[in-house]
Structure formats: C-alpha cells, structure tokens
Amino acid sequence: GNPKDEPGAIVCRVAQSFLRFGSYQIHAKRGGEGLAIVRTLAEYTIRHHFPHIENTTKSESLSFKTGDEDDPVVDLTSNKYA
C-alpha cells in the first residue's frame, strides 16, 4: 500500500555451470576430508564440463622444465587436475 524507492540489485549469472572457484576453496581450506571433496568436485567438473581432458595425450606446448635433476620436465597433460 505505501510504495517508496528502496535500494536493490539484480544479479544474473550467465554460465554453463554454478561451479565457481569458491566451490573448491571452501573445501580445500578445511584440509583433511575437504581435500577428498575437492578431488570429487574436480572429477565431476572434468567429466561433465571438460570430457576431452580425460584422453589428452602429451603435448610439448604444455610441458616445461623445472631445473630439478630428478624430474626435469613437467607434462601438464599427464595430470588432468593441472
């Protein structure tokens, strides 16, 4: 009955998923069982949003040298989480 101007906002998410970095950070910060949840969430994300990552082969453009004598080359394609 008594209309008046009030502060407000409209939020619109334009994304294929409701996943966000905070979805991972909140569990990672807790450690322990939280890290298992992060792995499960990463598995879900890869399976549903990036299925091509599962079958990635070694790529020279995604490899780099660390300078470490024991493991001088890191291949990011061999670690789907990286």
Stockholm file with secondary structure:
# STOCKHOLM 1.0

chainA/1-82         GNPKDEPGAIVCRVAQSFLRFGSYQIHAKRGGEGLAIVRTLAEYTIRHHFPHIENTTKSESLSFKTGDEDDPVVDLTSNKYA
#=GR chainA/1-82 SS CCCCCCCCCCCCCCCSCSCCHHHHHHHHHHCTHHHHHHHHHHHHHHHHHCGGGGGCCCCGGGEEECCCSSSCEEEGGGCTTC
#=GC SS_cons        CCCCCCCCCCCCCCCSCSCCHHHHHHHHHHCTHHHHHHHHHHHHHHHHHCGGGGGCCCCGGGEEECCCSSSCEEEGGGCTTC
//
